[in-house]
Structure formats: C-alpha cells, structure tokens
Amino acid sequence: MALLIDATIHEAIARGRPAARELAAMGVPFEVAIRVLTRPEERRHPLPAAQFRRGTS
C-alpha cells in the first residue's frame, strides 16, 4: 500500500493536482495522509509513479 500511496503522490504532483485530494479519494486515513505528505522528499520511495498505476499490467 505504501508504494501505491507514494505513486499517487508523484502522479498527482506531475499532473498539477492536490496530492491530499487524491489520497482522500483512495480512502487513505487523514492521519496517514498527513504523515506521508509531510515526510521529507529524500525519505520517500524512489520508484517512478508510472510503474504503480492502477489498471496497468
């Protein structure tokens, strides 16, 4: 789940959308979203979002 959350954040930023709104739409609890969104960039997972998009194989 952590990789999906991180991929969602990167994808939202790349598309110019609010990452918090995307996480809420996924059903991520508020406390988790705040913790992830306030984490320094260097502590986030380094894999690109394109590898973890939903609906791709």
Summary of the structure (lengths in Angstrom):
residues: 57
radius of gyration: 10.6
end to end distance: 16.8
largest distance: 30.4
contacts: 128
relative contact order: 0.25
helix: 63%
strand: 0%
